[in-house]
Amino acid sequence: MIKNNRMIKNNRMIKNNRMIKNNRMIKNNRMIKNKIEKLNMREVKHLIKEAIKEDFNGRDVTSNLFKKDNKVIKAEIVPREKIIVCGTELAKEILRQYDPKIKIKVYIQDGQEANKGDTIATIVGPLCSILSAERVVLNFMQRLSGVATTTRQYVDAIKDTKAKIYDTRKTTPLWRQLEKYAVRCGGGHNHRFGLYDAVLIKDNHIAQLKRNTYYQLEKIIKKARKLRDIKFIEVEVDNLGQFERILKIPGVDIILLDNMGPKQLEKAVLIRDGHNKNKTPLLEASGGITLGNIAKIAQSGVDRISVGAITHSATNVDIGLDRNIIKTDCGIIGAGLAGCTVALELADAGKKVDLFVKRRLIEDCNSYLIAGGLTAVPIIDGNPLKGDSFEKHVKETLSAGKNLNNKKIVQFCAEHFFPDVIIWLIKKGVNFDKSEKGYEYDLHREGGHSVNRIFHSKDTTGKSIMGVLSKLVSKHPNITVHENHMAIDLVTKNKLTKSRGKDVCLGFYAYDIKNDYVKTVSCKGIFVATGGLGKVFSYTSNTDVSTGDGFAMCYRLGLPLANMEFIQFHPTVFYDPSASTENERRFLLTEALRGAGAIIKTTKDSKEDYILKYNSLGSKATRDVVTKAEDLEMRKNGLNHLWLDCTKIPESQIKNDFKNSYEFCLSKGVDITKEPVPIIYAVHYSNGGVFVGKDAETEIKNLYVLGETSYTGLHGATRLASNSAPECVLFGRLAAKHFLSNPLNSENIEVPLWDIGQAIQVKDKDIIDQCWETIRKTMTTLCGIVRNKERLTNAKQIIESLKEKINDFYWNYYVCKDFLEIRNIADVASIIIESALIRKESRACHFREDFPKQNKEFLGLTIVRNGKKPEIIKK
């Protein structure tokens, strides 16, 4: 009856669940037009209680023979044949009564059609409880779905006639209520009545009248009409002779024509209609009715057809247990540029890949928001494009990173960005903007670059690239995409076995947001590419999913994080304090606008590039220089925002190269070809991340960290504009190559199922909202662009206090997306504060008021590990 690992063996959840993929609930599931009367659950609860008592009487002896298993699993209620569903409301109540920890989510409602193999409902809860309760659930659902299904078959068989299906079967009172409900789910009607409120004169009643039968019968019916509260009088006959005699007796409401064939019934209808133009009494056919003859019986013209036998029906419904373990070759967390790149490289090599996305595959990552483009020194016939060089790119990257970069990594990236990133993307189908003269591609220049070397697609480069890669990912036969899944924590050998020595990553736990339960992912290679941490602060250019998940997971695992104090703010985000949508809150005006000649001003009518007061490059300076100048100027003059003046850029260039920015601002009432646009700085990138090697590998075998979540050594203390996107692609490819070239993990250790322990359902979520607001406001106010010891110490105390509450919450309540995000941003906030406290200098985008100068004593990496003191590792 129970089919273990059903979902995994058949990959039912992804491939066979036609209800979800084909919108079966909308297109194919027919709900009968007439309203289905709801059950009286107050009465039915007693029946359920008795059913549970009958099966268990307080204990499940069989389950008690085995070790009590509280691990949370997911099961599916699945039909083994095409049925009309009935009993889901009862299933909810059965499970609630048996174990309140069990949750059920219904996809196909009572009265709707389900095909063989569809998921009617999912059940999530402790394994032992589901194993026990499934028998009671199936007993109810099989019987009632059988009644509903058979009723629907009869209803469909006579749909073009005036006849209606009625059920008259006798059962126990409470079961009767359920079966009447099942008949209604199938589209039928209920005819059952009590012998106290209606008169039913059957053929065996008539047989008792030995003499003057019909005279006596007429007197009985006349007497019955005088009784109070009588609903109707029905007389049963089994031949046309009886029928004609009864028809002449006044006061009969229904004549039941028992066991008559279609021709006899047709004749009875003609007789009745000839006798009474009002077509009374009603004629009801009963007995000997099957699906084979019901259509002809309905065509005879009778008013009603009684099909009592339908309550004998049952249908084959099963509960398939999914042990919640997804076993795959490679598990990838995050689907931006890095995640999609590594997924395609691994899948093309023949690996089975499962890709987990917190929300949607496309539009759900910072990569989608890339406005500027991808840096690369173009190579023609083996040589850099005239006017540019690898040396220039390296020098400018080191300058932006304030010499904290790894020079070998910078050199490697400068040489490989073009052949291994740009060309790879072009081959995948990405169309970068072309040039009509000179070099084949149109190249932009951004802040910190001395030459034009930014490949782009208008000012929506990220949208163009992700559109191509996401299509390739979704169509690849070796890739399974799990949308609305959030990774919780990574699982390693040492963590499970409490051993020491070289550790190996075995998988991770993923929270299924829509179905509200936790899955176990077991895989040979794990690739963390969860993107940024912008939501740790109040104002950010990042998407709403950027809650630092990868940073926090790796930190809790004990991996080192480097340079996390270096938070890069983007200087030109559209300022709109009334913005309500995510897109409006974080619309980013590309740095290429400043590269093309736009300047930042303090007032709308000013002509001065005020950044020149702080740096000789003015608005073309790097992000850290510009945002620091913005913050100082805004605080000094009490400004809420600044202005970006693009009017010196030719109108045709703005409308062509910066079309997205132009159209967005125009929708807000600002024409950037004619007037300046209001801007503010906002958290954009983390320059630090999980410390990785040259192939994105970590110190834990088979665990790789990519994209913004990683620290490769390329960026140092701040990022040179447009170095980030090609880094994602390059290291995604390097990670895949490294994994494929190394022997697989030989550890034969099962990742255990998620255990809820004694956790309970969250009822009051105010604590989550409170923590969310407190953390973000604290980080923005006390650990933003300008920092000092007093501010950072206060921030640390606030965050540590909140983390204690969050930890208690984690062990006492079921997990949910909002709480998991709070847990992560609290950990990330703590890491940033610890890093900022130990770096007692000002460098790039880390500015300490109490240590305003750059100090060569801190020319090294800030390293933070969970449970250890932060330290500066000298270069």
C-alpha positions, 0 to 999 in steps of 0.5 A, spaced: 500 500 500 505 504 501 510 505 495 517 508 498 521 513 494 516 513 489 517 520 487 525 519 487 524 513 483 519 516 478 522 523 478 514 524 479 515 531 482 518 534 476 516 530 470 510 526 472 506 531 476 502 534 470 497 537 474 502 543 476 506 543 469 500 543 465 495 547 469 491 541 470 487 544 476 485 550 471 484 546 464 482 539 465 479 538 472 472 539 471 468 542 477 460 540 477 457 547 476 452 546 481 454 548 488 457 542 493 454 542 499 459 542 505 460 537 510 457 538 517 464 537 520 462 537 527 458 531 526 464 528 522 469 529 527 466 524 531 466 519 526 473 520 524 475 519 532 471 513 532 475 510 526 482 512 529 480 509 535 478 503 532 484 502 528 489 504 534 485 504 540 491 509 543 497 506 540 499 503 533 502 496 535 506 495 529 509 502 529 511 501 536 515 495 534 520 499 530 524 505 532 520 511 533 522 515 527 520 523 527 524 525 521 520 529 516 518 526 510 513 528 504 508 523 502 503 524 496 496 521 495 496 519 488 490 515 484 492 509 481 486 510 476 482 516 473 477 518 478 473 524 481 476 526 488 473 526 494 475 526 501 480 531 502 477 535 507 476 528 511 484 527 510 485 534 513 481 532 519 484 525 520 491 527 520 489 533 524 486 529 529 492 523 529 498 528 529 497 536 529 504 536 526 502 533 520 501 538 514 497 537 508 496 541 502 491 539 497 492 540 489 486 537 486 479 539 490 473 534 492 469 534 486 475 535 481 477 530 476 484 526 477 488 522 472 492 516 474 499 518 477 496 525 479 498 528 485 492 529 489 495 532 495 502 532 499 502 530 506 508 533 510 510 530 517 513 525 522 515 519 518 512 514 524 505 518 524 504 518 516 505 511 516 500 510 522 495 515 519 495 513 512 490 507 513 485 511 516 486 516 510 485 511 505 479 507 508 475 514 507 478 516 501 478 510 497 470 509 498 468 516 497 472 517 491 469 511 488 462 513 490 464 520 486 467 517 481 461 512 479 456 517 480 460 522 475 460 516 470 452 515 470 452 523 470 456 523 464 452 517 461 445 521 461 448 528 460 444 530 454 437 528 457 433 531 462 433 525 467 437 526 474 441 521 478 439 520 485 442 515 490 438 512 495 442 507 499 442 506 506 448 506 510 449 508 518 447 515 519 454 518 519 457 514 513 450 516 510 452 524 510 459 522 507 456 518 502 451 523 500 457 528 500 461 524 495 454 523 490 454 531 490 461 531 488 460 526 482 454 531 480 448 527 483 443 528 487 440 525 494 434 522 495 435 518 501 429 520 507 427 518 513 421 513 514 418 518 519 418 524 514 416 521 508 411 515 505 414 510 501 409 504 499 413 499 496 411 493 492 411 488 498 406 493 502 401 493 496 402 485 496 399 485 504 393 488 501 389 481 499 382 484 497 380 491 494 387 492 493 387 499 490 381 501 494 384 500 500 391 503 497 387 509 495 384 510 503 391 509 505 394 515 501 388 519 503 390 518 510 397 520 509 396 526 506 393 529 512 399 527 516 403 533 518 410 534 516 410 529 510 415 531 505 412 526 499 408 520 498 412 515 493 409 508 491 413 503 488 410 498 482 414 493 478 409 492 472 405 497 467 398 494 470 400 496 477 402 503 474 396 505 471 392 503 477 396 507 481 396 513 476 389 514 478 390 515 485 390 522 487 396 525 492 401 520 489 408 525 488 412 519 485 411 513 482 418 508 482 418 504 476 422 498 479 426 493 474 423 496 468 426 496 461 427 502 457 421 500 452 416 499 458 419 506 461 418 509 455 410 507 455 409 509 462 412 516 460 407 516 455 401 514 459 403 519 465 403 525 460 397 523 457 393 522 463 396 529 466 399 535 462 402 537 468 407 531 468 405 529 475 407 524 479 414 524 477 417 518 474 423 514 477 426 508 474 430 504 479 433 497 479 437 493 474 441 500 472 448 499 469 452 504 465 451 500 459 443 501 459 442 508 463 443 512 457 437 508 454 433 509 460 434 516 461 432 517 453 425 514 455 423 520 458 423 518 466 424 524 471 429 521 475 434 515 476 435 512 482 442 508 482 443 506 489 449 501 488 454 506 487 455 507 494 458 500 493 464 503 489 471 504 491 477 506 487 484 505 488 488 511 491 495 510 494 499 514 499 506 514 496 512 515 501 517 520 498 523 519 503 525 526 501 532 525 499 534 527 492 540 524 489 544 527 484 551 528 481 551 535 482 547 540 486 548 547 485 545 553 489 543 559 485 542 560 478 545 567 476 551 567 471 555 563 475 550 557 477 547 557 470 555 556 467 557 551 472 550 547 471 551 547 463 558 545 463 557 539 468 551 537 464 554 537 457 559 533 461 554 528 462 553 529 469 546 529 472 545 536 475 539 539 480 539 546 480 536 550 486 533 557 485 530 561 491 524 564 487 524 563 479 530 561 474 530 568 470 529 575 473 531 572 480 538 574 481 543 580 481 546 577 474 539 579 471 540 586 473 547 587 470 546 594 466 554 595 464 557 589 461 563 585 461 570 587 462 575 583 457 581 586 453 579 584 446 584 579 442 585 579 435 590 574 432 593 573 438 594 580 440 590 585 445 586 590 441 590 596 439 590 601 445 589 596 450 593 591 454 593 586 459 598 590 463 593 596 463 587 591 465 591 588 471 594 595 473 587 598 473 584 592 477 589 592 482 588 600 483 581 599 484 582 593 489 588 598 493 593 592 492 589 587 496 588 583 490 591 576 488 596 579 482 596 572 479 589 571 479 588 578 476 593 577 471 590 570 469 583 573 469 585 579 464 588 574 459 582 569 460 576 573 460 576 574 452 577 567 450 574 563 456 568 568 457 566 573 451 567 567 446 564 562 450 558 566 451 557 568 444 558 561 442 552 560 447 548 565 443 549 571 446 549 577 442 553 583 444 552 590 441 556 591 434 560 597 432 559 600 425 566 602 424 573 599 427 573 593 432 567 588 431 564 590 437 561 596 440 565 597 447 564 602 453 568 605 458 566 605 465 569 608 472 576 606 473 578 604 466 583 608 461 580 605 455 573 602 452 573 594 454 566 593 456 562 588 452 555 590 452 548 589 450 545 596 450 544 597 458 540 591 459 546 586 458 544 581 464 537 580 461 540 578 455 545 573 457 540 570 462 535 570 457 540 565 453 543 561 459 536 560 462 533 557 456 539 553 455 539 550 462 531 549 462 531 545 456 538 541 458 536 533 459 541 533 464 539 539 468 533 539 473 531 546 476 527 546 483 524 553 483 522 556 490 527 552 494 532 555 499 538 552 501 538 551 509 545 548 511 551 544 508 552 537 510 559 534 511 562 528 513 565 531 519 559 534 521 555 527 521 560 523 524 564 528 529 570 526 526 576 531 524 581 531 518 580 532 511 572 534 510 568 532 505 561 535 503 556 530 502 550 535 500 545 540 503 538 541 506 533 545 502 527 548 504 521 547 499 518 554 500 511 552 496 510 546 499 513 548 506 517 542 508 525 540 508 528 536 502 535 532 503 539 533 497 545 528 497 550 529 491 557 528 489 559 536 488 556 542 491 556 549 488 554 555 492 552 561 487 547 564 491 549 571 490 549 577 494 548 580 501 544 587 499 538 586 503 543 586 510 542 593 509 536 598 508 537 600 501 540 596 495 540 595 488 540 587 489 534 583 488 530 581 494 533 574 494 540 577 496 540 575 503 547 573 504 545 565 504 551 562 501 556 567 506 552 564 512 551 557 510 559 557 509 560 561 515 556 556 520 560 550 516 567 553 519 569 556 512 574 562 512 571 568 509 575 574 507 575 582 506 567 582 508 568 589 511 569 591 504 561 593 502 561 596 495 556 602 494 553 603 487 553 611 486 547 612 482 541 608 484 534 612 482 532 616 488 524 615 489 522 615 496 515 613 494 517 607 490 513 601 492 515 595 487 522 591 488 524 594 481 523 601 482 527 601 489 533 598 486 533 601 479 540 602 477 543 607 472 549 604 469 556 607 470 557 607 463 553 613 463 559 616 467 564 613 463 560 617 457 560 623 460 555 624 465 557 628 472 554 628 479 552 634 482 549 637 488 543 641 486 539 640 480 541 647 476 549 646 478 554 645 472 559 643 477 562 635 477 563 636 485 566 629 485 572 633 482 573 636 489 575 629 492 578 626 486 582 628 479 578 623 475 571 626 478 565 622 476 569 617 472 573 615 479 571 608 482 565 607 486 568 607 492 571 614 491 564 617 488 560 614 494 564 616 499 564 623 496 556 623 496 556 621 503 560 626 505 557 631 501 550 629 503 551 629 510 555 636 510 549 639 506 543 635 509 541 632 502 537 627 501 539 625 494 544 628 489 543 629 481 546 625 475 547 630 469 547 626 462 545 632 458 552 632 455 551 625 452 549 625 445 541 624 445 542 619 440 547 615 444 542 615 450 536 613 446 541 607 443 546 605 448 542 607 454 535 605 452 533 602 458 535 607 463 532 612 458 525 609 458 525 608 466 527 615 467 522 617 462 516 613 466 518 617 472 517 623 469 525 625 467 527 626 460 535 624 462 537 627 455 534 634 457 535 634 465 538 631 471 535 625 474 535 624 482 540 619 485 542 616 491 548 611 493 545 604 495 549 597 497 551 594 490 556 588 491 560 585 497 567 585 495 569 579 500 566 572 500 568 565 502 575 564 501 576 559 495 582 557 491 584 558 483 578 553 481 573 556 486 574 550 490 574 550 498 578 547 503 572 542 504 572 537 498 567 537 493 565 544 495 565 550 491 563 557 492 562 561 486 560 568 484 559 574 489 559 569 494 566 567 493 573 571 494 577 569 489 582 574 490 580 578 483 577 584 487 581 586 493 578 592 497 573 594 491 571 591 484 573 595 478 567 596 474 564 590 470 570 585 472 564 581 476 560 578 471 566 575 467 569 572 474 562 569 475 563 565 468 570 564 468 570 561 475 564 557 474 567 553 468 574 552 472 570 549 478 566 544 473 573 542 470 576 541 477 570 537 479 570 533 473 578 532 473 578 529 480 576 523 483 569 522 486 567 522 493 568 515 495 564 516 502 558 511 503 555 516 508 547 517 508 545 524 509 540 524 514 533 526 513 531 533 516 529 532 523 524 537 526 525 534 533 520 538 538 519 544 533 512 547 533 508 551 528 510 559 528 503 562 530 506 569 531 511 572 526 512 579 529 519 577 532 521 575 524 519 582 522 522 586 528 529 582 527 528 584 520 527 591 521 532 592 526 538 588 523 537 592 516 537 599 520 542 597 525 547 596 519 545 602 515 546 607 520 552 604 524 556 600 519 554 603 512 559 608 509 562 611 515 564 607 521 568 608 527 569 603 533 563 606 537 558 605 532 561 598 530 561 596 538 554 598 538 552 594 532 555 588 534 551 588 541 545 589 538 546 583 532 549 579 538 543 580 542 538 578 536 542 572 534 541 569 541 533 570 540 534 567 532 537 561 535 532 559 540 527 561 535 530 556 530 530 550 535 523 551 537 519 552 531 518 550 524 523 553 519 520 558 514 523 562 508 522 569 512 526 566 518 531 563 514 533 569 511 533 573 518 538 567 520 542 569 514 542 576 514 544 576 522 550 572 521 552 576 515 551 582 519 556 579 524 561 577 520 561 584 516 562 588 523 567 583 526 571 584 519 570 592 520 572 592 527 579 589 526 581 593 520 583 599 523 584 603 517 580 606 511 581 603 505 577 603 498 570 602 501 571 601 508 572 608 511 573 609 519 573 616 521 577 614 527 582 611 522 582 615 516 588 613 513 590 607 509 595 603 513 600 599 510 600 594 517 593 592 514 596 590 507 593 583 507 586 579 508 581 580 513 579 573 515 573 571 519 571 564 521 565 561 526 568 560 533 575 563 532 578 570 533 578 575 526 585 576 524 589 580 518 593 575 514 599 579 511 600 578 504 
